[in-house]
Amino acid sequence: MSDLLPIFPLPNVVLFPNVFLPLHIFEQRYRDMVRDAIDGDRMIGMVLLRPGWQRDYEGRPAVYPIGCSGVMTHVEQLPDGRYNIVLRGLERFRIVDEDHSRSYRRAQVESLADAPMNNDDRALVRRLRAKLEATLAGSREGRGVDPKIPSAMGDEDLINALAQYLDLEPLEKQALLEHHCLRLRAESLLELLEIKLIIARTPGMSNVAH
């Protein structure tokens, strides 16, 4: 990972490792970011804006310190200078410091590898995966997700993909990203889905939840 990683803060997007994210780049500062990334290692870090970002969006609004780096696997420059890009998530990171010498934000970051799993952890994650698949099969929260999840898809890739693609609140996704191990991420994801399923099936609760 670069010493200074370009970071792209958004209010509603959380990237997870080994998951793909299409983005449309139109602001001039982020066009600069993409152009510089193309000339460099093609890496960009996605971070979530903290609540209240609207007051200083044109400046440097506060972000959550933990994000995920991604490498651009596809870049299309449009005639007017905008870009369509696709990022593939690489690894989680924590922001240590920021550099403000360019139009866009760059950060000094430290990598955050998931904690290693033992055999018991792997067995538990496998059971959690089965529960997630069963829960999604009968839940409207699974809309937009292919119900026929490939059995060959690894547990880590599946859990991270569900965390990114499911219809969850940005802060819920951020909390999932911040978990330091796959087991905790899978447990929390299953708990979120079960709560949403209960709310969806209980008359009147959906109004209370909002």
N, C-alpha and C positions, 0 to 999 in steps of 0.2 A: 504494500500500500504506500502511496506517495507520502513524502514528508508533509506536504500541504495538499489536502484533498479538497477539490471544489465541492461545495455542499449546496444542495437544492432544497430549500425549505418550502413545504406545502402544508396547507391546513387540514388535508383530508387523505393523505397518501402515506402509507407505511410499506417499506420494501423489506422482504425477507430473503435470506440466503437461498440461492439457486431457484428463485422464482422470477418470472419475466414480467416486466412492467413497461407498457407503451406510454410514451409521453409526447405531448405536442408543445413545442417550445416557441413562444412568441415574444416575450419581453426581451428588450435589447440586452439587458445584463446577462440573461441566461442564454441568449444567442452567443454572446461573447464566451460564456462558460463552455458551451458545446464546441465552439470553434477551437478554443484552447485545448480542450480535452482530446479532440481529434488529432491535434498536433502533438499531443503527449501520450499518456498511457490509456486514454479512452475511459478513464474512471471518474465517476461522480458519486457523491454520497447523498443519500436521501435522508432528510430529517423532518420531524413533525413540528410545526409551529405551535407554540403554547397559546392557550386562550388569551384573547386581547390583542392578537397580532394585527388586527385591522387598524389600530391607532398608529402603527409605524410600519406599515407594509412596505413602503418605498425605501425604508431605511434598513435597520438590522433588528427586527423584532426577535424576542426571545424564542429559543427552540429547546426541545428536549435534548439532553446531552447524548443519548444513545440513538444511533441510527444504523443504517446498513449501506455499505458501499456496493456499487454496481458497475459493470463494464458494458459499454455500448456495443451491442451485437449487430445493430442495424442503425444506419443514419441516412436520412433522406433530407436534403436541403431543398426547400421550395423556392420558386422564382423570386418571391418577395423577401427572402432571407430567413423565414421561419424554418424550423426543423421538425421532422417526425423522427423520434428515436425509440429504440427498445433497449432497456437495461436488463441485464441478468444479475440478480443479487449475488454478491460474493460473500461478505462476512460482516458481522456486527462490529460496531466501533463505538468508542466513547470520545467525545470532543474534549480535548485538553486545553486548547487555546484557539483563538481565531486571528486571522490576518485580514486586514481591511484595505489592502493596497490596490485592489482591483475593483471593477464595477460590481462583481459578484463576490459572494463570501467563500473563503477558503478556511480550512481548519487543520490544526495539528491534531491528529487522532491516535488513539491506541486501539489495537485490535482486541476484540472480545470473543475468544473461542468458547464454544459451548463446553460445559464440563463433560469429561469422558463418562461413559456409561459402563457399568458392569453387567454381568449376565442377567441379574435380577432386574436391573433397570430396563434392559432391552426387552425382556419378557413382559414387563409391565407396559411399556410403550406399545408393544404388539397388541396387548389386550385393549389398551385405550384406543388404538387405531380401529379395532373391530367395533368398539362401542361408538366411535365417531361415525363410522360408515353406517351403522344401524340407525343412529339418531338422525343422520341426514336423510336417510331413505324415507322417513316419515315426517320431515320437517320442512316448512316453507322457507326456513333459513337456508336451505340448500339450493334455492333457486339460483340459476346461473352457474352451478357447478355440475359437471358431468356426473350423473349418478353411477355410471359404470367406471369407477376408478380403476385404472390398470393395476392388477395384482402385482405386477413387476415393479411398480413404483415404490421406491424405498420409503421407510417410515418417516425419516427426517424430511424428505422432499414433500411427501404428502401432507404432513402436519403443517409445514411452513406454507405450502400452497393454500391449504384451507384457511390458515390464519390471515393470508393476504386477500384471498378472493371472496370469502364469505361476507355476507351483509352484516358487518359489525361496525360499531362506532370507531372512529379514528383512535380515541383514547383507549378503547379496549384492545385494538390492534397494537398500539404502542406498549401497553402492559404485557402483551404476549411476547413482543420482540425483546423486552427487557429481561425476561426470564433467562437465567444463566444455564439452563439445561433443557434438553428436549422433553424429558419426563414432565417437568413442571409446565412447560408450554402446552403439552398435550392434555394434562389434567385441567388446566385453566380453560383451554378451548372447549373441552367437553362440558365443563361446568357452565360456561357461558351459553352454549347451545341448549343445554337442558333447561336453564332458567328461561331463555327466550321461548322455548317450546311450551313451558308451563304457562307463561304469560299469554302466548298466542291462543292457547286452548281454554283459558279461563275467562269467561265473560266479564267485561268491565276492567280487567287488570291491565289491558293494553293502554287504556286511557290514563290510568293511574301512573303507569310507567313513564308516560310522557309528561 
